[in-house]
């Protein structure tokens, strides 16, 4: 009796935990079955100094696991160019842009705004889904709401960049904006440049 053998995925994506759900959704939309996804902790959003050294380790582990082709599922994300140094060291590519808010919006659109978002606090599906556990509690705002002004006084607007049409998430985003004392705005972006980034990475890594 012959056993069916499933070929190993040909591409490992090492992504931020904040976009894991979105990477898998894009993968499903594009109909790919040759992606292996590993994620670094979403909490590195609060500690971007961890991203580059941990990515270096993760890429080395991917090579040990037999993946010749690796794609980095991060924008710069506050590393100040350190992530690019890791990518260059290993000869891998990453998602273009300064942060996920930019590539969801479309990097060109973000660039064209020319600083218009300096006082904007961005909310994504991830943050709408996990605002309490990812922002409110870690920052101590559940017990010390007096800290709100210290954290958010330089913002005027909370802009929800929605990856999906989900009324529950929009309600969560509105509630988060109200909690922070910011004017709420909504914009449906879908997955923005993330879709093209993954499509490009997979199309040349088959």
C-alpha positions in Angstrom: 0.0 0.0 0.0 1.5 3.4 -1.1 1.3 6.3 1.3 0.5 9.7 0.1 3.4 12.1 0.8 2.8 15.8 1.1 5.7 17.9 -0.2 7.3 20.2 2.4 6.4 23.9 1.9 8.9 25.6 -0.3 8.8 29.0 1.5 9.0 30.0 5.1 7.5 33.3 6.1 8.7 34.6 9.4 6.1 37.2 10.4 5.1 39.5 13.2 2.4 37.8 15.3 0.2 40.9 14.8 -0.3 39.9 11.1 -0.4 36.1 11.4 -4.1 35.9 10.7 -3.8 38.3 7.7 -0.9 36.3 6.2 -2.9 33.1 6.4 -5.9 34.9 4.9 -3.9 36.2 2.0 -2.3 32.7 1.5 -5.8 31.2 1.3 -7.0 33.9 -1.1 -4.1 33.3 -3.4 -4.6 29.5 -3.2 -1.0 28.8 -2.1 -0.2 25.5 -0.4 3.5 25.8 -0.1 4.0 28.4 2.7 5.2 27.6 6.2 4.4 30.4 8.6 6.3 31.0 11.8 5.7 34.1 13.9 7.7 36.2 16.4 5.7 37.4 19.4 3.3 40.3 18.7 4.6 41.8 22.0 7.7 42.9 20.1 5.5 45.8 18.8 6.2 47.2 22.3 9.9 46.3 22.2 11.1 46.7 18.6 14.7 46.3 19.7 14.0 42.6 20.0 12.9 42.2 16.4 16.2 42.2 14.5 18.2 39.9 16.8 15.2 37.5 17.1 14.7 37.5 13.3 18.4 36.7 12.8 17.9 33.6 15.0 14.6 32.7 13.3 16.2 32.8 9.8 19.1 30.6 11.0 16.5 28.2 12.4 14.7 28.2 9.0 17.9 27.3 7.2 18.4 24.4 9.7 14.9 23.2 9.0 15.8 23.0 5.3 14.1 26.2 4.0 16.3 27.7 1.4 13.7 30.4 0.7 12.6 32.7 3.5 10.5 35.9 3.5 10.3 38.3 6.3 6.8 39.3 7.2 7.7 42.7 8.8 8.1 46.2 7.6 10.8 48.1 9.4 8.5 48.3 12.5 10.7 50.6 14.6 14.0 48.8 14.2 15.7 51.9 12.7 17.1 49.9 9.8 18.4 47.0 12.0 16.0 44.6 10.4 17.3 45.5 6.9 20.8 44.6 8.1 19.6 41.2 9.1 17.8 40.7 5.8 20.9 41.8 3.9 23.1 39.4 5.9 20.9 36.4 5.0 19.9 37.5 1.5 16.2 37.6 2.2 13.5 40.2 1.5 10.9 41.8 3.8 7.7 43.6 3.3 8.4 47.1 2.1 7.4 50.1 4.3 8.0 51.6 7.7 5.3 49.7 9.5 2.2 47.6 8.9 -0.1 50.6 9.0 1.7 51.9 5.9 1.6 48.6 3.9 -2.1 48.1 4.8 -2.9 51.6 3.6 -0.6 51.1 0.6 3.0 52.4 1.0 2.6 54.8 -1.9 -0.6 56.2 -0.4 1.1 56.6 3.0 4.1 58.3 1.4 1.8 60.7 -0.6 0.2 61.8 2.7 3.5 63.5 3.5 3.2 63.5 7.3 -0.6 64.0 7.5 -0.8 61.1 10.0 1.7 62.4 12.6 -1.2 62.8 15.1 -3.0 59.7 14.1 -3.2 56.5 16.2 -3.7 53.6 13.9 -6.0 50.6 14.7 -5.8 47.4 12.7 -8.0 44.3 12.9 -5.5 42.9 15.4 -5.7 45.9 17.6 -9.4 46.1 17.4 -9.6 42.4 18.4 -7.0 42.7 21.2 -7.0 46.3 22.4 -7.6 45.4 26.0 -5.0 42.6 26.2 -2.4 44.3 23.9 -2.7 47.9 24.9 -4.9 48.7 27.9 -3.6 46.1 30.3 0.1 46.1 29.3 0.2 49.9 29.6 -1.6 49.8 32.9 -4.5 51.8 31.6 -7.1 49.5 33.1 -6.0 50.4 36.6 -4.5 53.8 36.0 -6.6 55.7 33.5 -4.8 58.9 34.5 -2.0 57.7 32.2 -4.1 58.1 29.1 -3.0 61.7 28.7 0.6 60.8 28.9 0.3 58.1 26.3 -2.2 59.7 23.9 -2.1 63.5 24.3 -0.1 64.0 21.1 -2.8 62.1 19.1 -6.0 63.7 17.8 -7.5 60.9 15.7 -7.9 57.1 15.9 -8.0 55.7 12.4 -9.3 52.2 12.0 -7.6 50.6 8.9 -9.9 47.6 8.5 -8.6 44.4 6.9 -12.1 42.8 7.0 -15.7 44.0 7.0 -16.5 43.0 10.6 -19.1 45.1 12.5 -17.9 43.6 15.8 -14.4 44.7 15.2 -15.5 48.2 14.1 -17.5 48.5 17.3 -14.4 47.5 19.2 -12.3 50.1 17.3 -14.9 52.8 18.1 -14.8 51.9 21.7 -11.0 52.0 21.7 -11.1 55.5 20.2 -13.6 56.7 22.8 -11.5 55.2 25.6 -8.4 57.1 24.3 -10.4 60.3 23.9 -9.7 60.5 20.2 -11.8 61.3 17.1 -12.7 58.1 15.3 -12.3 57.5 11.6 -12.8 54.3 9.6 -11.1 53.2 6.3 -11.4 49.8 4.7 -8.0 48.9 3.3 -8.2 45.1 3.0 -4.7 43.6 3.1 -3.1 46.4 1.1 0.4 45.8 -0.1 0.6 42.6 2.0 -1.1 40.6 -0.7 1.3 41.7 -3.5 4.3 41.1 -1.2 3.3 37.5 -0.5 2.3 36.9 -4.1 5.7 38.2 -5.3 7.6 36.2 -2.7 5.8 33.0 -3.6 5.9 33.5 -7.3 9.7 33.5 -7.4 10.1 30.8 -4.7 8.1 28.0 -6.3 
